[in-house]
Amino acid sequence: MKSQRIICWKKGDLRTFCGIFALFNVVALILGAEMQYGSRKSLSRGEVRGAGVRNVVVVGGSFGGWTVARKLSNFGTNFRLSRKPPIRLNITMVEPNAYVEYTPSIPRILVEPKRISSIFAKPGKGTAARVVKGYVTKVERDHVEIVSCHKSNETCNIPFDFCVIAAGAGYTRPIRPGESENTQKDRHLNLLTKAEELKHAKEVVIVGGGIVGVEMAADIAEYYPTKSIKLFSRSAKLLPELPQRCGTVAKEWLERRGVQLYLNMSYDGRDRSNPEKVVFWCIGSKNNRPINIFGTEALLPLKVDDTLRISPSVFAVGDIMSHKGCPIKTAYSADITGAYVAKCIKNLAKDSKYNLLSYPGDIMGTEKEPLISCVSLGSRNGLLVFNKWVVTGLFAAIAKSLVARSKIRQLQGSEICDLAWQLAEWNSFLMHRIDIKLQQILSRFKNSVQKLKQKFIANKHTQTENLQLA
């Protein structure tokens, strides 16, 4: 029987750990602004705009859109304290629903419907944005056209100096709200109805082997172990966007609980009308509604440049945009791209010729942003991912729960949770830089060892040949 290694805390160990952790946060706090937004050396001497109002339209009120509105909300107050002419930002958030929700919690909500009310927040809560309820149908050079949700087919134009498109990806119901779920009451009732369908179904089919599909299969397998669960994925492995170990651990966990995996296969959709069968489509592909940008219907995801812009005054963040520096679509990625775009808008509002830093190269010094994800495998297991590092087990499950609770509280306007997330983002930037440096050092060390090994083999081969000739 192998002996297990047990970590024992000595009397001063906890105090030392807390001190090191506090020092790490102080360093992250000091370097946070430089890591996230770049140094002051990037300032150009362009035209400094005078006093006035800059109109900012934010399309979408979830993670990315909320972050942009939040970061811009205190801009006018801070800038008036300086000697430059005051500038005020007039922020308008366009959101079709009377609520925003924490979408990653939907798989758990369907098996624990009593927690439904805990995932909602009001759009723009904790920001200075004016919320307009409607759908954006057109984005022009200087205004957006919206269709109001209050009166059918009523359209109006909202002018802007800067526009941020953060409408998110389009999952099907119940993962994302449908067009008929504009109020929190309607969304609440439809989720309860879907939870009841799941409860009485004998067979469950899940289409998609990404993060949402795996979490959906894991939660259902844990809470309803007697149901027949089938998961279809067009990829040859689960969680293809994460390190290979994640897919292996998830596959083993699901197979131990009787989930039937059909990898590298597409679901044909047979027996959809079977009342004893429920199908969940966990594939995010496009926006819920098409958006006409500059006269043509936009192909999603939106292609952006290295400053996350479609045009000089139109930005895109979160799931709706595609950028080589954003490896996967997560709430974390939406947050940090939203913070970056908010800083860009602040700088452009003050200086129309500001030389924006590219994302993420000039910000982080790397070609890609940190790969951070947390995947739950039931209520007591999970996967915590940071770049190539993977932590499994109960700790990852606790981290997933803390992330969900704190993020919901942040969307509800909690100052403490907002500060905690800001510190977490700055720490992630610092750790990402350290991790990249360590990988470079290890790579150089491995290359040196490989060269020495090849040199040793070559010398040995030469000595053998000399002996044979002698």
C-alpha positions as a printed NumPy array, in Angstrom:
array([[  0.   ,   0.   ,   0.   ],
       [  1.438,   3.302,  -1.102],
       [  1.883,   5.945,   1.544],
       [ -0.014,   9.196,   1.02 ],
       [  1.692,  12.517,   1.385],
       [ -0.107,  14.697,   3.925],
       [  0.618,  18.41 ,   4.111],
       [  0.858,  19.558,   7.733],
       [  0.727,  23.25 ,   8.611],
       [  3.259,  24.371,  11.159],
       [  2.579,  27.235,  13.526],
       [  3.909,  30.036,  11.315],
       [  3.103,  28.567,   7.904],
       [ -0.388,  30.061,   7.564],
       [  0.861,  33.508,   8.541],
       [  3.699,  33.255,   6.017],
       [  1.3  ,  32.118,   3.268],
       [ -1.079,  35.022,   3.96 ],
       [  1.838,  37.462,   3.87 ],
       [  3.093,  36.153,   0.534],
       [ -0.441,  36.219,  -0.908],
       [ -0.957,  39.821,   0.273],
       [  2.394,  40.867,  -1.232],
       [  1.427,  39.201,  -4.502],
       [ -1.84 ,  41.195,  -4.572],
       [ -0.015,  44.455,  -3.844],
       [  2.357,  43.835,  -6.767],
       [ -0.621,  42.984,  -8.998],
       [ -2.435,  46.133,  -7.856],
       [  0.575,  48.354,  -8.624],
       [  1.235,  46.779, -12.012],
       [ -2.408,  46.167, -12.9  ],
       [ -2.993,  49.332, -14.893],
       [  0.174,  48.825, -16.953],
       [ -0.608,  45.158, -17.622],
       [ -4.195,  45.75 , -18.611],
       [ -4.045,  49.027, -20.451],
       [ -0.427,  49.665, -21.375],
       [  2.143,  52.213, -20.307],
       [  1.939,  55.98 , -20.666],
       [  4.604,  55.929, -23.369],
       [  1.928,  55.011, -25.917],
       [  0.286,  58.456, -25.693],
       [  0.366,  60.457, -28.877],
       [  0.207,  64.213, -29.194],
       [ -3.005,  64.347, -31.176],
       [ -5.937,  66.709, -30.924],
       [ -7.253,  66.948, -27.351],
       [-11.015,  67.199, -27.482],
       [-12.724,  70.064, -25.682],
       [-15.61 ,  70.177, -23.258],
       [-18.742,  68.318, -24.246],
       [-20.618,  65.04 , -24.234],
       [-19.529,  61.843, -25.958],
       [-22.328,  59.368, -26.657],
       [-21.492,  55.701, -26.104],
       [-23.914,  52.947, -27.12 ],
       [-23.383,  49.484, -25.599],
       [-25.269,  46.689, -27.371],
       [-25.918,  43.962, -24.787],
       [-25.981,  44.048, -21.002],
       [-24.265,  40.807, -20.029],
       [-20.604,  40.266, -19.053],
       [-18.771,  42.273, -21.722],
       [-21.378,  45.009, -22.06 ],
       [-21.733,  45.432, -18.302],
       [-17.957,  45.707, -17.875],
       [-17.721,  48.44 , -20.529],
       [-20.548,  50.426, -18.931],
       [-19.097,  49.951, -15.45 ],
       [-15.585,  51.078, -16.411],
       [-16.935,  54.134, -18.232],
       [-19.355,  55.187, -15.496],
       [-16.805,  57.089, -13.4  ],
       [-15.001,  58.661, -16.358],
       [-16.601,  62.123, -16.189],
       [-16.012,  62.553, -12.443],
       [-12.35 ,  61.574, -12.572],
       [-11.555,  63.606, -15.66 ],
       [-13.09 ,  66.838, -14.323],
       [-10.515,  66.8  , -11.522],
       [ -7.731,  67.335, -14.052],
       [ -6.763,  70.622, -15.711],
       [ -8.007,  69.555, -19.123],
       [-11.484,  70.573, -20.352],
       [-14.185,  68.346, -18.833],
       [-15.715,  65.599, -20.916],
       [-18.793,  63.631, -19.971],
       [-19.783,  60.254, -21.384],
       [-23.463,  59.621, -22.029],
       [-23.787,  55.824, -21.873],
       [-26.789,  54.028, -23.384],
       [-27.159,  50.265, -22.944],
       [-29.479,  48.464, -25.383],
       [-30.765,  45.179, -23.967],
       [-33.845,  43.269, -25.219],
       [-34.626,  41.676, -21.856],
       [-35.633,  43.245, -18.564],
       [-32.93 ,  41.161, -16.875],
       [-29.502,  39.641, -17.378],
       [-28.608,  36.184, -16.149],
       [-25.522,  34.176, -15.329],
       [-25.694,  31.777, -18.28 ],
       [-23.027,  29.277, -17.03 ],
       [-25.373,  28.358, -14.148],
       [-28.219,  27.194, -16.43 ],
       [-27.158,  23.48 , -16.46 ],
       [-27.212,  23.412, -12.64 ],
       [-30.489,  25.368, -12.498],
       [-32.273,  22.749, -14.617],
       [-31.584,  20.089, -11.969],
       [-31.958,  22.486,  -8.999],
       [-34.834,  24.762, -10.091],
       [-35.288,  26.18 ,  -6.586],
       [-32.185,  28.353,  -7.236],
       [-33.548,  30.039, -10.384],
       [-34.175,  33.42 ,  -8.792],
       [-30.515,  33.686,  -7.679],
       [-29.037,  34.013, -11.194],
       [-30.809,  37.211, -12.306],
       [-29.795,  40.87 , -12.176],
       [-31.145,  44.092, -13.635],
       [-29.422,  45.353, -16.793],
       [-26.958,  48.131, -16.056],
       [-27.107,  47.663, -12.285],
       [-24.13 ,  49.372, -10.67 ],
       [-23.414,  51.508, -13.758],
       [-24.406,  54.992, -14.936],
       [-25.882,  53.658, -18.176],
       [-29.369,  54.49 , -19.41 ],
       [-31.005,  51.178, -20.334],
       [-33.158,  50.998, -23.474],
       [-35.19 ,  47.838, -23.959],
       [-34.976,  46.747, -27.577],
       [-33.111,  44.907, -30.355],
       [-30.389,  46.518, -32.423],
       [-31.068,  45.805, -36.096],
       [-28.624,  48.209, -37.782],
       [-25.279,  49.723, -36.9  ],
       [-24.268,  52.701, -39.037],
       [-21.205,  54.953, -38.838],
       [-22.793,  57.363, -36.347],
       [-25.995,  55.752, -35.025],
       [-27.757,  52.471, -34.283],
       [-31.303,  51.543, -35.222],
       [-33.272,  49.632, -32.606],
       [-36.661,  47.935, -32.548],
       [-38.401,  48.633, -29.271],
       [-39.701,  45.716, -27.203],
       [-42.525,  47.853, -25.758],
       [-44.352,  48.46 , -29.053],
       [-44.064,  46.068, -31.948],
       [-42.173,  47.276, -35.04 ],
       [-41.473,  50.703, -33.533],
       [-37.982,  51.775, -34.561],
       [-35.772,  54.63 , -33.429],
       [-32.203,  55.79 , -33.95 ],
       [-29.656,  56.423, -31.193],
       [-26.611,  58.507, -32.212],
       [-23.168,  57.627, -30.905],
       [-19.558,  58.689, -30.943],
       [-18.509,  55.18 , -29.889],
       [-20.389,  51.892, -30.128],
       [-19.584,  48.582, -28.427],
       [-21.255,  45.4  , -29.697],
       [-21.478,  42.843, -26.887],
       [-24.574,  40.872, -27.874],
       [-23.095,  37.455, -27.039],
       [-23.366,  34.08 , -28.77 ],
       [-26.637,  32.449, -29.725],
       [-27.325,  29.217, -27.878],
       [-30.797,  27.761, -28.265],
       [-33.328,  27.624, -25.468],
       [-33.109,  26.935, -22.581],
       [-29.369,  27.798, -22.495],
       [-30.152,  31.34 , -23.644],
       [-33.501,  33.167, -23.442],
       [-35.804,  33.101, -26.444],
       [-37.515,  36.114, -27.999],
       [-40.647,  35.465, -25.922],
       [-38.7  ,  35.574, -22.626],
       [-38.251,  39.325, -22.317],
       [-39.314,  39.501, -18.665],
       [-37.813,  37.735, -15.68 ],
       [-41.183,  36.155, -14.895],
       [-41.437,  34.577, -18.365],
       [-37.868,  33.305, -18.177],
       [-38.474,  31.914, -14.69 ],
       [-41.616,  30.027, -15.791],
       [-39.967,  28.612, -18.933],
       [-36.963,  27.346, -16.952],
       [-39.321,  25.685, -14.452],
       [-41.201,  24.063, -17.348],
       [-37.966,  22.753, -18.869],
       [-36.821,  21.463, -15.473],
       [-40.108,  19.542, -15.155],
       [-39.682,  18.079, -18.65 ],
       [-36.188,  16.934, -17.689],
       [-37.436,  15.452, -14.427],
       [-40.046,  13.261, -16.154],
       [-37.999,  12.36 , -19.248],
       [-36.56 ,   8.875, -19.537],
       [-33.947,   9.731, -22.139],
       [-31.762,  12.84 , -22.429],
       [-29.79 ,  13.809, -25.532],
       [-27.098,  16.498, -25.323],
       [-25.637,  17.887, -28.537],
       [-22.212,  19.458, -28.079],
       [-19.05 ,  18.303, -26.33 ],
       [-17.796,  21.696, -25.215],
       [-17.941,  23.251, -21.754],
       [-21.733,  23.742, -21.71 ],
       [-22.469,  20.243, -23.018],
       [-20.119,  18.526, -20.564],
       [-21.505,  20.478, -17.584],
       [-25.066,  19.691, -18.677],
       [-24.321,  15.957, -18.948],
       [-22.452,  15.91 , -15.612],
       [-25.207,  17.677, -13.642],
       [-27.958,  15.479, -15.092],
       [-25.919,  12.307, -14.506],
       [-25.369,  13.255, -10.857],
       [-28.933,  14.294, -10.021],
       [-30.746,  11.724, -12.217],
       [-28.472,   8.637, -12.258],
       [-31.198,   6.341, -13.626],
       [-31.835,   8.308, -16.819],
       [-30.402,   7.317, -20.181],
       [-28.038,  10.124, -21.181],
       [-26.439,  10.432, -24.606],
       [-23.891,  13.075, -25.58 ],
       [-23.081,  13.757, -29.239],
       [-20.01 ,  15.717, -30.305],
       [-18.626,  16.394, -33.76 ],
       [-15.157,  16.536, -32.207],
       [-13.103,  13.419, -31.568],
       [-12.671,  14.401, -27.9  ],
       [-14.494,  16.276, -25.186],
       [-13.579,  19.864, -24.31 ],
       [-11.425,  20.353, -27.439],
       [-10.805,  24.014, -26.559],
       [ -9.071,  23.071, -23.278],
       [ -5.859,  21.094, -22.563],
       [ -6.031,  17.406, -23.465],
       [ -6.097,  16.265, -19.843],
       [ -9.445,  18.041, -19.338],
       [-11.117,  15.982, -22.044],
       [ -9.649,  12.756, -20.65 ],
       [-10.801,  13.472, -17.079],
       [-14.277,  14.523, -18.24 ],
       [-14.625,  11.425, -20.438],
       [-13.681,   9.075, -17.599],
       [-15.999,  10.86 , -15.144],
       [-19.01 ,  10.711, -17.478],
       [-18.427,   7.093, -18.515],
       [-18.236,   5.998, -14.868],
       [-21.752,   7.406, -14.417],
       [-23.201,   5.67 , -17.438],
       [-23.259,   8.552, -19.931],
       [-23.126,   7.241, -23.501],
       [-20.598,   9.251, -25.524],
       [-20.866,   9.491, -29.309],
       [-17.715,  11.347, -30.275],
       [-16.927,  12.449, -33.811],
       [-20.623,  12.047, -34.633],
       [-23.516,  14.39 , -35.423],
       [-27.003,  14.061, -33.98 ],
       [-29.586,  13.295, -36.678],
       [-32.502,  14.637, -34.652],
       [-34.693,  11.544, -34.782],
       [-37.635,  11.107, -32.371],
       [-37.719,  14.776, -31.403],
       [-41.475,  14.535, -30.804],
       [-41.052,  11.724, -28.264],
       [-42.552,  13.065, -24.98 ],
       [-40.213,  10.854, -22.932],
       [-37.14 ,  12.341, -24.581],
       [-35.596,  15.776, -24.092],
       [-32.859,  17.275, -26.278],
       [-30.454,  20.05 , -25.249],
       [-28.543,  21.865, -27.996],
       [-25.335,  23.11 , -26.391],
       [-23.686,  24.59 , -29.461],
       [-23.168,  28.35 , -29.637],
       [-23.053,  29.502, -33.227],
       [-24.541,  32.883, -33.931],
       [-26.29 ,  35.872, -32.422],
       [-29.964,  35.557, -31.523],
       [-30.884,  38.145, -34.167],
       [-29.038,  39.222, -37.325],
       [-27.344,  42.62 , -37.189],
       [-26.896,  44.82 , -40.235],
       [-23.548,  46.592, -39.988],
       [-22.764,  49.4  , -42.447],
       [-25.43 ,  48.259, -44.898],
       [-24.66 ,  44.526, -45.021],
       [-25.742,  41.671, -42.786],
       [-22.794,  40.836, -40.556],
       [-21.227,  37.402, -40.669],
       [-20.805,  36.134, -37.133],
       [-18.557,  35.995, -35.249],
       [-17.488,  39.541, -36.067],
       [-13.924,  39.938, -37.305],
       [-12.039,  42.648, -35.408],
       [ -8.565,  44.146, -35.701],
       [ -5.867,  44.194, -33.017],
       [ -7.673,  47.006, -31.187],
       [-10.958,  45.021, -31.19 ],
       [-12.528,  47.432, -33.67 ],
       [-14.711,  46.913, -36.711],
       [-14.365,  50.574, -37.661],
       [-12.681,  53.573, -35.986],
       [-15.687,  54.101, -33.699],
       [-17.244,  50.61 , -33.434],
       [-15.808,  47.947, -31.096],
       [-16.851,  44.347, -30.386],
       [-16.221,  42.292, -27.231],
       [-17.157,  38.906, -25.817],
       [-18.598,  35.893, -27.618],
       [-19.842,  37.806, -30.657],
       [-16.351,  38.7  , -31.894],
       [-13.466,  36.603, -33.183],
       [ -9.834,  37.464, -32.484],
       [ -6.718,  35.337, -32.66 ],
       [ -5.72 ,  36.421, -29.149],
       [ -8.917,  35.07 , -27.535],
       [ -8.64 ,  31.256, -27.453],
       [-12.077,  30.458, -25.984],
       [-15.323,  32.267, -25.222],
       [-15.721,  32.689, -21.464],
       [-16.993,  35.291, -19.009],
       [-13.365,  36.055, -18.134],
       [-12.513,  36.815, -21.762],
       [-15.587,  39.055, -22.074],
       [-14.554,  40.92 , -18.91 ],
       [-10.97 ,  41.674, -19.871],
       [-11.823,  42.601, -23.48 ],
       [-14.588,  44.85 , -22.116],
       [-12.128,  46.54 , -19.745],
       [ -9.66 ,  47.037, -22.579],
       [-12.299,  48.592, -24.87 ],
       [-13.514,  50.889, -22.061],
       [ -9.972,  52.195, -21.632],
       [ -9.679,  52.696, -25.398],
       [-12.882,  54.755, -25.43 ],
       [-11.65 ,  56.877, -22.511],
       [ -8.406,  57.626, -24.321],
       [-10.11 ,  58.383, -27.646],
       [-12.637,  60.644, -25.918],
       [ -9.766,  62.731, -24.561],
       [ -7.511,  62.503, -27.604],
       [ -8.991,  61.739, -31.025],
       [ -5.559,  60.646, -32.363],
       [ -4.604,  58.452, -29.438],
       [ -2.355,  55.599, -30.537],
       [ -4.147,  52.566, -29.139],
       [ -2.141,  49.575, -27.979],
       [ -2.893,  46.283, -29.688],
       [ -4.677,  43.5  , -27.848],
       [ -3.276,  41.367, -26.336],
       [  0.316,  41.736, -27.587],
       [  1.095,  45.242, -26.324],
       [ -0.956,  44.709, -23.169],
       [  0.313,  41.343, -21.949],
       [  3.444,  40.841, -24.012],
       [  1.996,  37.592, -25.372],
       [  0.105,  36.585, -28.502],
       [ -2.879,  35.231, -26.564],
       [ -4.756,  36.178, -23.42 ],
       [ -4.658,  33.768, -20.443],
       [ -6.621,  30.577, -20.928],
       [ -8.736,  30.497, -17.764],
       [-11.755,  28.267, -17.36 ],
       [-13.634,  26.402, -14.654],
       [-15.728,  23.363, -15.609],
       [-17.978,  21.613, -13.1  ],
       [-18.37 ,  17.835, -13.095],
       [-21.314,  17.586, -10.739],
       [-21.418,  19.397,  -7.423],
       [-18.224,  17.898,  -5.93 ],
       [-15.818,  17.661,  -8.82 ],
       [-14.519,  19.913, -11.54 ],
       [-11.666,  21.198, -13.677],
       [ -9.821,  24.447, -12.994],
       [ -7.673,  25.497, -15.962],
       [ -4.948,  28.128, -16.177],
       [ -3.103,  27.959, -19.497],
       [ -1.642,  24.414, -19.543],
       [ -2.118,  23.831, -15.808],
       [ -5.148,  21.762, -14.729],
       [ -6.457,  21.259, -11.187],
       [ -9.154,  18.63 , -10.65 ],
       [-11.349,  17.534,  -7.769],
       [-13.227,  19.269,  -4.956],
       [-11.078,  22.412,  -5.023],
       [-12.098,  23.092,  -8.634],
       [-15.766,  22.556,  -7.735],
       [-15.51 ,  25.065,  -4.86 ],
       [-13.774,  27.55 ,  -7.184],
       [-16.591,  27.166,  -9.72 ],
       [-19.197,  27.894,  -7.037],
       [-17.302,  30.97 ,  -5.789],
       [-16.904,  32.292,  -9.329],
       [-20.641,  31.922, -10.016],
       [-21.766,  33.549,  -6.774],
       [-19.319,  36.453,  -6.972],
       [-20.04 ,  37.136, -10.645],
       [-23.789,  37.263, -10.051],
       [-23.243,  39.614,  -7.119],
       [-21.016,  41.792,  -9.315],
       [-23.76 ,  42.043, -11.962],
       [-26.152,  42.987,  -9.152],
       [-23.932,  45.97 ,  -8.321],
       [-21.797,  44.689,  -5.426],
       [-18.752,  46.934,  -4.954],
       [-16.853,  44.284,  -2.986],
       [-17.311,  41.606,  -5.649],
       [-16.367,  44.102,  -8.358],
       [-13.119,  44.896,  -6.519],
       [-12.472,  41.168,  -5.986],
       [-12.883,  40.488,  -9.71 ],
       [-10.62 ,  43.386, -10.608],
       [ -7.901,  42.043,  -8.298],
       [ -8.405,  38.561,  -9.746],
       [ -7.984,  39.883, -13.292],
       [ -4.805,  41.766, -12.403],
       [ -3.436,  38.675, -10.629],
       [ -4.223,  36.577, -13.697],
       [ -2.261,  39.002, -15.895],
       [  0.725,  38.835, -13.555],
       [  0.567,  35.042, -13.285],
       [  0.2  ,  34.772, -17.064],
       [  3.402,  36.732, -17.609],
       [  5.239,  34.629, -15.018],
       [  3.918,  31.421, -16.573],
       [  5.011,  32.469, -20.064],
       [  8.513,  33.299, -18.777],
       [  8.73 ,  29.941, -16.989],
       [  7.654,  28.109, -20.142],
       [ 10.31 ,  29.953, -22.15 ],
       [ 12.992,  29.072, -19.566],
       [ 11.907,  25.428, -19.507],
       [ 11.857,  25.306, -23.296],
       [ 15.4  ,  26.681, -23.504],
       [ 16.522,  24.235, -20.818],
       [ 15.001,  21.273, -22.689],
       [ 16.623,  22.406, -25.922],
       [ 20.006,  22.675, -24.165],
       [ 19.631,  19.209, -22.661],
       [ 18.631,  17.803, -26.051],
       [ 21.7  ,  19.382, -27.715],
       [ 24.015,  18.007, -25.006],
       [ 22.453,  14.576, -25.411],
       [ 22.93 ,  14.665, -29.177],
       [ 26.522,  15.854, -28.725],
       [ 27.219,  13.063, -26.223],
       [ 25.793,  10.428, -28.612],
       [ 27.841,  11.828, -31.495],
       [ 31.072,  11.745, -29.444],
       [ 30.379,   8.204, -28.303],
       [ 29.739,   7.141, -31.896],
       [ 33.019,   8.781, -32.977],
       [ 34.95 ,   7.   , -30.204],
       [ 33.44 ,   3.662, -31.225],
       [ 34.482,   4.193, -34.838],
       [ 38.045,   5.13 , -33.77 ],
       [ 38.322,   1.96 , -31.676],
       [ 37.152,  -0.156, -34.605],
       [ 39.71 ,   1.465, -36.895],
       [ 42.479,   0.877, -34.34 ]])
